Each structure stands twice: as structure tokens, then as C-alpha cells.
């Protein structure tokens, strides 16, 4: 279950007597168990979707690849019971919290997503209610009190040890929490920096800065997509981080056409669609909201197939319109709402569209409820 390089890395991080190698295994087992509310119960699966990158040559540039991902990847386990439990541990006394469907964007844990072919993950962090460890949120929703960023990272490290042909992309973003006195302060930023630059992390994160390399350079490792700033710390910390920086101050909110330069020296640019809440007329139907989002997503994917072949294209097929009456939850936008949306949601509509893009580069595409319809990811991986 535990890859040798990860066990060795843990032993290097916590020096132990030689005869205690089993203790390192027990320590890893505990970390993975602690990560379960977010990562899911660890299962080492093999097969075509779990190792689909074996089909690509080492020389393949990452920006030329088609990478399926998930939006708000840690939200799968959020329920009414989870939300009710927040009342006693977070500062919700003056807050009207929306129903759980507002925050839930996935139905399956990270380990299932990995084994089913997902390679890009949207992780949103903040301090836990004790203001001491980094955990996962979506707006007011705390997904777990106990599963920390460090725990979940070890889950990814273990999975990469078991699947060395693969590479992952982690998008990290600060999410305002409801803990008392919570803010994106120096303590939060330092804790994040330490998690991403530990001795173990340095073995598993690609150490390139401000550019993508090839698949061969990234196999068995993680490319960090930094949707955060370390503006409460000195420049030393920002300059020490690997990966690509997408400052939240430059990420235009709710836009179908974001253009960000992540490498000024070499003029490397990312083209991003993140039109997560279609601005439809008041009272629009679910079908109309889905159509607006589908139009924005497919328009951007078509640009990826035809323009700037050496640039990053990053499309967010995820959406909601909870301001609508009635509200359109992420699940409705992704999968439809039964008979009232006969053509399904964005996901169902994307399948025939993607089948027409065979052989073309579409870039990174982030989905809600990626497992539906059942042929969505298989179709994507066949491009």
C-alpha cells in the first residue's frame, strides 16, 4: 500500500531507528486515515483510466495535453449533518447559511477521482476554527475539522508512488472561512508555505517556476497552480515557491475570458474561462442557465483547439446560479434537473461536443459532478 519512496521520505522527515521502519508505515497509515473525510479511503487501483498517461511520450509538453479536473474537489462529503455541526464551532450566529446543495460540487472523493482519470484538483483552504491548521472550505462551508492540507497532500504523494506514470495539477486558493477572527493573514500564509516546501513536498512538487515542462519531467510529481498570494510575508517566500502564479487580484471574477501572464520574462500567458454564474435574465429557467454556461465553456474550448498552441488553456465547466429563483445548484447546472431539462446539464451536453474535438488540444477542463454522465471522462480521455 505504501510506496517505498514515500516511506523513505517520511523516515527522512522524522528520523527513526532502522528497526522502526514499520513505525513509518503505521504513521503513514494514520495520516491517510485522518485524510479520509476529504481524500476518501485509500485504494490502489490500476487500469486504463488510473494510468492513462502511460499512452503519452515523455517529450509531450504539458500545455499540449488534455487534462480533466474537478472544481471544488473537496466538497463531496458535505451534507446537512456537516452543516449543522458547524453551529457549535464557527461564527455563524449572525449568518444565514445557504442549504448544503449550494456548496457541494462533487459526489465522489479524491481517491475515486484519481483512479477514474482526473488529474487536476481545485483545493480551497483556510485555518480551522482553532486558527492553527489548514483545512478545506467552500465559502462558509467547512468540509472537515480534522482532515488537514498536509494529510491530503500525503494522500496525493502515496497515489503518485503507486502510479509513477502520472502527473497531477493542484490549484490552491484561499477561501474565507467562518472561524472567529479568520483572515488571510501571515500565519495562514506561513502555514501554507511550510506545507508546500517541506522536505517531503520538495520531492513531489515539480520544482520548475513560472513555466510548464514536459510530461517526462513531471511524471510522479505535482505541478502547483498558485491561485494565492503570500502578500503578508516577505518576497523571499513567494520567490521560493515552485509552480505557476495566478494572483487572485488578477483573476477577473465570473468572466468567460480571463487572460493572465504567468511568466513576464518569456511572455507566457494563460487563457481562462471561469464564468461560474451565468448572468441570465431574472427568472430564467434551468435550461436557459445551462445553455448560457454551455455556450461560454464550448466557446473557450474551441479557442483552445485553434489558438495559441503553446499557451495554457484552462476552462471551468463548473457553474451555479443560486441567485436565480428557483436556485440552480451546481448539481443541477452540471447534470440537469430531470424532465425540466430534457437535454441534461452542461456535462451531458459536452459529451457530443467533445466527440467532435478528437485529436485536438482542449487544455485543462474542470468539471462539477464529473462522474455523470458515465461516458464524460472516457470521452475526454479519448481526445
Buried (B, 14 or more C-beta within 10 A) or exposed (E): EBBEBBBBBBBEBEEBEEEBEEBBBEBBEEBBEBBBBBBBEBBBBEEEBBBBBEEBEEEBBBBBBBBBBBBBBBBBBBEEEBBEEBEEBBBBEEEEBBEBBBBBBBBBBBBBBBBBBBBBBBBBBBBBBEBEBBBBBBBBBBBBBEBBBBBBBBBBBBBBBBBBBBBBBBBBBBBEBBBEEBBBEBEBBBBBBEBBBBEBBEBBBBEBBBBBBBBEBBBBBBBBBBBBBBEBBEEEBBEEBBBBBBEEEEBEEEBBBBEBBBBEEEEBBBBBBBBBBBEBEEEBBBBBBBBBBBBBBBBBBBBBBEEEEEBBBBBBBBBBBBEBEEBBBBBBBBBBBEEEBEEBBBBBBBBEBBEEBEEBBBBBBBBBBBBBBEEBBBBBBBB
